Amino acid sequence: MNYAKQTAPYVRKENSTKRMMVDVLIALLPVVVFAIYQFGWDAVVRLVLSAVIFILGEVVTTFYRTKPHPSVKERKEKFKVRFKTLTINNITAPLVSAIIYALIIPSNLSLYVVAVGALFGILVVKAAFGGLGSNIFNPAAAGRVFIGLSFTSQFAYTGIDAVVGATPLGAAKDALLNIPNLLQNYTVLDLFLGNIPGSMGEISALLIIIGGIYLFARRAADFRVTLSTLVSFSVMMAIAAIAVNGNVVDIVVYQLLAGGLLFGAVFMVTDPVTSPVTKPGRWIYGLLVGSIVAFIRLFGSYPEGVVFAILLANIFVPLIDYYKWSKNRYSVKFIVGYVVALALLGFIVLVGLGGLN
Amino acid sequence: MIEKTRHIPDGKKERKNQPVSHYLEAEYLYFPTTDLRCPAGESCVIDGQYVKVGELIGTRHGGFFDQPIHSTVSGYVVGFEKKVHSSGQTVDCLIVKNDKKYVLHESCVSRTDEEIAALTKEDYIQIIKDSGLSGLGGSGFPTYVKLETKNKIDVIVANGVECEPHLISDYKLILERAHRIIEGLTYAMRAQGAKRGVVAVKKKYPELYEVLENARHSFMDFDIEIKRVGNHYPQGWEIETIKAATGIQVPVGKMPSEYGVCVFNVATLYGFYRAVKRRMPITERFVTISGNGIKTERNFSVRIGTPVRDLIEMCGGYTENDKNKVVICGGPMMGTNLQSDDLIVTKTVTSLIVLDEEPIKTEPCIHCASCVYSCPVDLQPVQIMNAYKERDKDALAVLNVNKCIECGLCSFTCPSKIHLTETMRQAKRFIRK
C-alpha cells in the first residue's frame, strides 16, 4: 500500500463545469426547438454550421496550444499527449456559444456570413485569448457584432416592415409613441409567444423565461446579472415613456419582450467567464448592460443593441473586479452608488428625450 | 454551481448509530514529549519506573507555556521511540508498557463541593495548568493561557457544534457525559467570573439538546442556556459559533475575550470537570476510524497514547485494491494528511480517515464565483489565486489572504475542481517571505 500525498480538503462537491454547460444546453433546448419549428431547415443548417465551426475551432486550437514536453519527440506520442488534454468541456462550452450565436442571427443570413462570424468568435475572441475561461469578451456576441458591422448589407430582413429592422424594435427610436400602433400589428401575446419576425432565438419570450427558470433553479447561472439588467432597462424605459408622455406600462412591456433583450439577459450576460466575480460587481455589470441597451434603443439605430451592450460591459469587468475595491459584501456605499447611477442615467434619458421641455 | 455552499454531506447519520468500542487492551502506550506547539520537552521518569494513571511523567515546553504530560495507564516506562504526531511530524515518544490494571495515582482524589466553592481564579488557573488541559476542539492551545486573560468575560460559550464531516466524538461525548460537561461549564464560569453560559449544539440533533437541557436543570444557580444553532459548515468555527450562540460579532483577527466572550470546546469543559472535581487529567477520548479505504468503520473510546495501528487492525485493516490510500488525521475538510499510519492518539486526535485516492482532474477557472459566494470570511479566492499567479504581494495583502481560515470550502465548491485552499496556503507563505 502506498500513501497518497494530498492537502485538505479531501472531499469535493458533486458538481462540475460540464454539468453547468449541459444545464445551459438544456435550458436552450426549448428555444432551439421553437426556432426549428418556426424556420425549418434554415434554422437547422445555421445551427449545425455554427456548432461545427465552434467545436472544430475550439478542439483544433486547444490541441495545438498544448505543448508536449521536449522529451516527447515522436509524432504519434505528441498526438497522444495533446489528445489527452482534450476534455468534454472542449465540446460543451463551444457548443453553448455556437447555439447562442446561431440564435441571435436572422434565419435567412447567408451561410458564408454565418461561417465568418463563427470563425471570428471562436478563433479571435476565444482561442486567441487562451480558450475556456480566459476570454474577456462573449464569443457569440463578438461574432454577431463582427458580421453585423462588416456585412451590413447582408442583413436584409425579408417579410418585415422596413421600419421594423432586425426585430420590431428598429422602429422604436423615433416612435416610442408609435408603440400602441405597433401593438395593433403584434399584440403583447404575440410578442410573448414568439409570433413575430426576428432573429431565430429571440422571439419567444415564454420559452426564454422557461429556460431561464431552469438555469436559475439549477444554479447554472447567476440571477443577479439578469435581474439587474432587466431592472435597470425597465427603469430607463419607464423614464423614457414619461419623458414622451407615453403609456408607461405599454412601452416597458413592449421593450422588454421585443428584440433580443430577454434572450441576452438570460443566456448571454449570465456567461460566468465574462462576468465579474462578486455579488455587487454582478449587479453593476447588469446595470451597465441594461442601461447601454436602453441607450442604444432610445438614441441609436443599431438593431444589435444587446450584443453591443454586452461587449461594452465586458470591457468594464476587469475594472469592476479590480482588487482595491471589489468586495463581496453589499455595502451602503454600493447601494447608494447603484441607485445614484441609475437615477443619473435616467436623468440623461429624460433630458435626451426632451422630458424637461 | 453558482451559489453559497454551506452544507457538506457529512456521513454522521450512519456513524452516530454505530456503537462505541471501549478499547483498553493496548500493549504499549506512547506519549509525545514534543509537538507542534512545544518544540522541547523532557520526561521526569526513568526506564523501568512504575507509573500509575494520572501520574506526571514529563513536561513539554512551548514558547511561553509548559504542558505537563500524564500517564493514562499504569505500567512500566520502557524507553523512547519515534512516532507520528497528529500534526504529521515525527516526534519522540515516551513508552509505557501497560499492565492493564489501571491503578489510579494517589493524587487523584475528588474535591468536595466545599473545597471547590473556596477556589479562587488563581487556583483554577493552577489546577488547569497542572492538568495539562488544552483546546480539545483541535487547536491544542493550552487552556490556562485563555483563563489568564485580563479582559472581563461575560459569557462562556461551549462549542458542541463539531461541523466537520465524519467526526462524532463531541456528539458521543455530549450524549454520554452531558451532566459533567455542564458541571465543567459551571467551573469555567466560576474561574472567569462569567455570568452566562451558552452551550451551542446543532439544530439537527434534538437528542443532544434534550440531554443537555436535562443536565442543565441540576445547575439552576447558574444562567446556562442550551442554544440550537445552524447545521451548516463552518458553524463550529469560533467566530460563527459566537455569532450564532450569543449574537456578538467578533471581527476576524480579534480575540473573542476582547468582546467579553470565551469559547471552549465541550471536550475541554469535560476536562475542566475532570481537573477540578476529580483532580485527573483527560485520559480517554473518542476516536472514529472511517473512510472507504478501511474495511469496517468503527468508533472507539481509547486511552490517550494508544497507537492507531491497533485500532486499524481491529477495523479489519485496509481495503485491498491497487489504489493509493489517503490517510487523514482529523476531518476531511481541514485534517492533516499523514504519510504513515504510525499515529499516536493524542488529546486532539478526533478521527482517522482512510480514503482511496481518486484522481481529481482540474479544469480551467470559469469565474463562476462559487468560491467567492461560499467563503465564510468574505474573501475572493479566485482573485487571490490570480494575484498569486502574478506573485503580486500588494494585491494579496489588499485581498486579505491572511484572514483565510483554511476551512476548505473554496476547493470543495469549485466546479472546475481547482485546489484553491492550497493556493491560499501558498499565497500566505509567499507574502510572509
Interface residues (C-beta under 8 A of the other chain):
Chain A: M1 N2 Y3 A4 K5 Q6 T7 A8 P9 Y10 V11 R12 K13 N15 S16 T17 R19 M20 T87 N89 G131 L132 G133 S134 R218 R219 A220 A221 D222 P272 V273 T274 S275 P276 V277 T278 K279 R282 D321 Y323 K324 S326 K327 N328 R329
Chain B: M1 I2 E3 T5 I8 P9 P165 Y318 N324 K325 V326 V327 I328 P332 M333 M334 G335 T336 N337 L338 Q339 S340 I353 L355 E357 I360 K361 E363 P364 C365 I366 H367 C368 A369 V372 Y373 C375 D378 Q380 V382 Q383 A387 A395 V398 L399 E406 G408 L409 S411 F412 T413 C414 P415 S416 K417 H419 T421 E422 R425
